[in-house]
Every structure is written in structure tokens, then in C-alpha cells.
């Protein structure tokens, strides 16, 4: 079985967010997909099968299947455009989160995702203990979004990942306004056996809507301040978030499974 490894939200390898991508003729068992994901040990491995004019797409983390993953979707679209449907400019995915569209736009790949509806929640002592700093505000969608005072607090954050597992939400994102970018963020997923997600696309379906409302504009440039780092070009319209970025191909090879 063919597998590709890509670095999403970056135009050079060793940056952005790693994902493994498997384009298959037919579905393999969930047990095998789980074992492949564990063997890869990336934050996500994507599995796709063509069904009619679109692809059925599933994402697995070392902790199990997830309902939405931005960087692995971007990476899968890149692989399809480069190796499978080379004349295509748009690819459609059927997923647990509904239909997702990725299109080529100049040198970027643009994804159209549903935004998560955010509700403000009380800042708690548990959040402060997990993060090592008390957030200014906190919001809940699928994930917990914590607003910090400035970008240095985001970049220098050293959270207690064990305590973070006890917080509500699937992932935890911290964000602040940036000096060179509209916003700076980091994303943590200890519940999914991923300490820090290098560049989290689905997280920006929380982060971008927050900053779009805060700054009063639709378009944003977001920076993920992980060790690998990455840049996302975001546009928020209604209840949708468009995320655009580049992808670098690291490797392709065969899985003997």
C-alpha cells in the first residue's frame, strides 16, 4: 500500500505539521488503520478511498479516530492533485464533518471548513494550573480556547499536560494577538496522545472565528508558534472558515501490511 508523508502549512520540509497519507483502492480494517497510525507516530494519518467523484476521508490520531483534521486534509488534497487527479483544481471529501472542499488557488491550497460555535466559559483555577498562567478569557467549541495576554506568553508556555487532560474539550488552544501576524497560537492534544499539535487546522476553526470577530475583519494571517511552526491564511464568512496553506512532500513509499 502506498503512503506519502507531507509537511502541511509549510513550503519546506521539517516545518509545518507532519501527516501520513494513504490513498487506497478499498477500505482496510479499523484495526489496521489504527496500527499504521501508531507505527507512524504522527499527530494524524489520513486514509482516503475514491467514491464516485469524491473521496471518503478518515483521520486517525495515536489516540483514535477524530472528526476533523485540517493539516491532514490539506496534505491529502496535495497528494491527490500531484499524483492521482493531476488535472483537477478542486477535490471533494466526504467526512465525519460533512463535505469538505479543497481547491487550488495560485500557489496555495484552500480548504473550506465549518466553524465551531464558541461559547464563553468561566476561567477556572484548573485552567490556570494546567497552563501555568491564568487566561484572560476562555471559550468552548469542540475544543477549549484560552486567550492569553500576549504572544510571548503563548510562545513560552510550558503546560502541565497531565492536568490538561482533566480540562473540558478535546484539544486545548492558547492564542494571543501577534506583532508580525494577526494572531499567534499553540495547540495541545494530550487526550489524543499528542502532546503538542505542530499546526492545527481544525483548531483554527476556533481561533480564526474568535479573532475575526475581535478584529472586525474576515481575513487573517495566523502563526502557529510550535517548534516546527506554520502559517495559515484564514478567511471567516458566516459559519465557515477557509484555511489556506502550502504543503511540502517529504517522502513516498510502500507499506507492507
C-alpha positions as CSV (number, residue, x, y, z in Angstrom):
1,X,0.0,0.0,0.0
2,X,1.3,3.4,-1.0
3,X,1.9,6.0,1.8
4,X,3.1,9.6,1.5
5,X,4.5,11.8,4.2
6,X,3.9,15.5,3.9
7,X,4.6,18.7,5.9
8,X,1.4,20.8,5.8
9,X,1.2,24.6,6.2
10,X,4.8,24.9,5.1
11,X,6.6,25.2,1.8
12,X,9.7,23.4,3.2
13,X,10.2,20.1,4.8
14,X,10.9,19.7,8.6
15,X,8.4,22.6,9.3
16,X,4.6,22.7,9.4
17,X,2.7,19.7,10.6
18,X,3.6,16.2,9.5
19,X,0.9,13.8,8.2
20,X,0.9,10.5,6.6
21,X,-1.5,10.0,3.7
22,X,-2.7,6.7,2.4
23,X,-4.8,6.7,-0.8
24,X,-6.4,3.2,-1.1
25,X,-8.5,1.3,-3.6
26,X,-10.7,-0.1,-0.9
27,X,-11.0,0.2,2.9
28,X,-8.8,-1.7,5.2
29,X,-9.9,-2.6,8.8
30,X,-10.0,0.0,11.5
31,X,-7.5,-2.2,13.5
32,X,-5.0,-1.9,10.6
33,X,-5.6,1.8,10.2
34,X,-5.0,2.2,13.9
35,X,-1.8,0.1,13.9
36,X,-0.5,2.1,10.9
37,X,-1.2,5.3,12.7
38,X,0.6,4.1,15.8
39,X,3.6,2.9,13.8
40,X,3.8,6.3,12.0
41,X,3.5,8.1,15.4
42,X,2.5,11.4,13.8
43,X,-0.3,13.5,15.1
44,X,-2.5,12.3,12.3
45,X,-2.6,9.7,9.5
46,X,-5.2,10.2,6.7
47,X,-6.9,7.4,4.9
48,X,-8.9,8.0,1.7
49,X,-10.8,6.0,-0.9
50,X,-12.3,7.4,-4.1
51,X,-16.1,7.0,-4.2
52,X,-17.6,8.3,-7.4
53,X,-16.5,11.9,-8.0
54,X,-15.2,12.5,-4.4
55,X,-13.1,10.8,-1.8
56,X,-14.2,9.3,1.5
57,X,-11.6,10.6,4.1
58,X,-10.9,9.5,7.6
59,X,-8.3,10.7,10.1
60,X,-6.7,8.8,12.9
61,X,-4.5,10.0,15.7
62,X,-2.5,7.7,18.0
63,X,-5.4,8.1,20.4
64,X,-8.1,7.1,17.9
65,X,-10.2,8.4,15.1
66,X,-11.1,12.2,15.0
67,X,-14.0,14.1,13.4
68,X,-11.9,16.8,11.7
69,X,-8.3,17.4,10.9
70,X,-7.1,20.4,8.8
71,X,-3.5,19.7,8.1
72,X,-4.1,16.0,7.1
73,X,-6.9,17.2,4.8
74,X,-4.6,19.7,3.2
75,X,-1.9,17.0,2.8
76,X,-4.3,14.5,1.3
77,X,-5.5,17.1,-1.3
78,X,-1.9,17.8,-2.2
79,X,-1.2,14.1,-2.8
80,X,-4.3,13.7,-4.9
81,X,-3.5,16.8,-7.0
82,X,0.1,15.8,-7.5
83,X,-0.2,12.0,-8.0
84,X,-3.8,10.9,-8.7
85,X,-6.0,13.6,-10.3
86,X,-3.3,15.7,-11.8
87,X,-5.6,17.8,-13.9
88,X,-8.0,18.6,-11.1
89,X,-8.3,22.0,-9.4
90,X,-10.9,21.0,-6.8
91,X,-11.3,17.9,-4.7
92,X,-14.2,17.0,-2.6
93,X,-14.0,14.8,0.6
94,X,-16.9,13.1,2.4
95,X,-16.1,13.0,6.1
96,X,-17.5,12.8,9.6
97,X,-17.8,16.6,9.5
98,X,-19.7,16.6,6.2
99,X,-18.4,17.5,2.8
100,X,-15.1,19.3,2.7
101,X,-13.8,21.1,-0.4
102,X,-10.2,21.8,-1.2
103,X,-9.2,23.9,-4.2
104,X,-6.1,25.2,-5.8
105,X,-5.7,28.9,-5.7
106,X,-2.4,30.2,-7.2
107,X,0.3,28.7,-5.0
108,X,-2.0,27.8,-2.1
109,X,-4.4,25.0,-1.3
110,X,-7.7,26.4,0.2
111,X,-9.9,24.4,2.5
112,X,-13.5,25.3,3.4
113,X,-14.4,24.0,6.9
114,X,-17.3,24.5,9.2
115,X,-16.5,26.9,12.0
116,X,-17.0,25.7,15.6
117,X,-19.6,27.7,17.5
118,X,-17.8,29.2,20.5
119,X,-19.5,29.9,23.9
120,X,-17.6,31.8,26.5
121,X,-16.9,29.9,29.7
122,X,-15.6,30.8,33.1
123,X,-11.8,30.9,33.6
124,X,-11.1,28.3,36.3
125,X,-8.3,27.5,38.7
126,X,-7.9,24.2,36.9
127,X,-7.1,26.1,33.6
128,X,-4.5,28.2,35.4
129,X,-2.9,25.1,37.0
130,X,-2.8,23.3,33.6
131,X,-1.5,26.2,31.6
132,X,0.8,27.8,34.3
133,X,-0.9,31.1,33.6
134,X,-4.4,32.4,34.1
135,X,-6.2,33.1,30.8
136,X,-7.8,36.4,30.2
137,X,-10.8,34.6,28.7
138,X,-11.9,31.1,27.8
139,X,-14.3,29.7,25.1
140,X,-15.6,26.3,24.3
141,X,-16.3,24.7,21.0
142,X,-15.2,21.2,20.3
143,X,-12.0,22.3,21.9
144,X,-11.1,24.7,24.7
145,X,-9.8,28.1,23.5
146,X,-7.8,30.2,26.0
147,X,-6.9,33.8,25.4
148,X,-3.5,34.9,26.8
149,X,-2.2,38.4,27.4
150,X,0.5,38.5,24.7
151,X,2.4,36.4,22.1
152,X,5.4,35.8,24.4
153,X,3.1,34.1,26.9
154,X,2.0,31.8,24.1
155,X,5.5,31.1,22.8
156,X,6.9,30.4,26.3
157,X,4.0,28.4,27.7
158,X,5.0,25.2,29.5
159,X,1.8,23.5,30.3
160,X,1.2,20.5,32.6
161,X,-0.1,18.0,30.1
162,X,-1.4,15.6,32.7
163,X,-3.6,18.4,34.3
164,X,-4.6,19.5,30.8
165,X,-6.3,16.1,30.3
166,X,-8.8,17.0,33.0
167,X,-10.0,20.1,31.3
168,X,-13.1,20.1,29.2
169,X,-12.8,20.0,25.4
170,X,-11.0,17.6,23.1
171,X,-7.9,19.8,22.4
172,X,-6.7,23.0,24.2
173,X,-5.6,26.0,22.2
174,X,-3.9,29.1,23.5
175,X,-3.8,32.3,21.5
176,X,-2.9,36.0,21.6
177,X,-2.6,38.9,19.2
178,X,0.7,38.9,17.2
179,X,3.2,41.5,16.2
180,X,4.1,40.1,12.8
181,X,0.8,38.1,12.3
182,X,-2.8,38.8,13.3
183,X,-2.7,36.1,15.9
184,X,-0.3,33.6,17.4
185,X,-1.3,30.2,18.8
186,X,-0.3,26.8,20.1
187,X,-2.4,23.6,20.3
188,X,-2.2,20.7,22.7
189,X,-3.9,17.3,22.4
190,X,-2.9,15.1,25.3
191,X,-6.3,13.3,25.3
192,X,-5.3,12.1,21.8
193,X,-1.8,11.0,22.9
194,X,-0.4,14.1,21.1
195,X,1.4,16.5,23.4
196,X,1.5,19.4,21.0
197,X,0.0,19.6,17.6
198,X,2.6,21.5,15.4
199,X,0.0,23.2,13.2
200,X,-3.7,22.6,13.9
201,X,-6.1,23.3,11.1
202,X,-9.3,22.3,12.9
203,X,-8.1,24.4,15.9
204,X,-8.2,27.4,13.6
205,X,-11.9,26.8,13.1
206,X,-12.0,28.0,16.7
207,X,-9.1,30.5,16.6
208,X,-9.9,32.3,13.4
209,X,-13.6,33.0,14.2
210,X,-12.6,34.4,17.5
211,X,-10.0,36.8,16.0
212,X,-12.2,37.7,13.1
213,X,-14.9,38.9,15.5
214,X,-12.4,40.6,17.8
215,X,-10.6,42.4,15.0
216,X,-13.7,43.1,12.9
217,X,-12.5,41.6,9.6
218,X,-12.8,38.4,7.6
219,X,-9.2,37.8,6.5
220,X,-6.4,36.9,8.9
221,X,-2.9,35.6,8.8
222,X,-2.3,33.2,11.7
223,X,1.0,31.8,13.0
224,X,1.3,28.6,15.0
225,X,4.2,29.0,17.4
226,X,5.2,25.4,17.8
227,X,8.8,24.2,17.4
228,X,8.1,23.3,13.8
229,X,5.9,26.4,13.2
230,X,3.5,27.1,10.4
231,X,1.4,29.9,8.7
232,X,-2.3,29.7,7.9
233,X,-4.2,32.2,5.7
234,X,-7.7,32.3,7.1
235,X,-11.0,33.8,5.9
236,X,-14.1,33.6,8.1
237,X,-17.5,34.1,6.4
238,X,-20.7,33.2,8.2
239,X,-20.4,29.8,9.8
240,X,-17.5,28.7,7.6
241,X,-13.7,29.1,7.9
242,X,-11.4,28.9,4.9
243,X,-7.9,27.8,5.7
244,X,-5.2,28.1,3.1
245,X,-1.6,27.0,3.1
246,X,1.2,25.2,1.3
247,X,2.5,21.6,1.5
248,X,5.9,20.1,1.2
249,X,6.4,16.5,0.2
250,X,8.9,14.6,2.4
251,X,8.6,11.1,1.2
252,X,6.6,8.4,-0.6
253,X,6.9,4.7,-0.1
254,X,5.3,1.3,0.3
255,X,3.7,-0.2,3.4
256,X,4.0,-4.0,3.6
257,X,0.8,-4.7,5.5
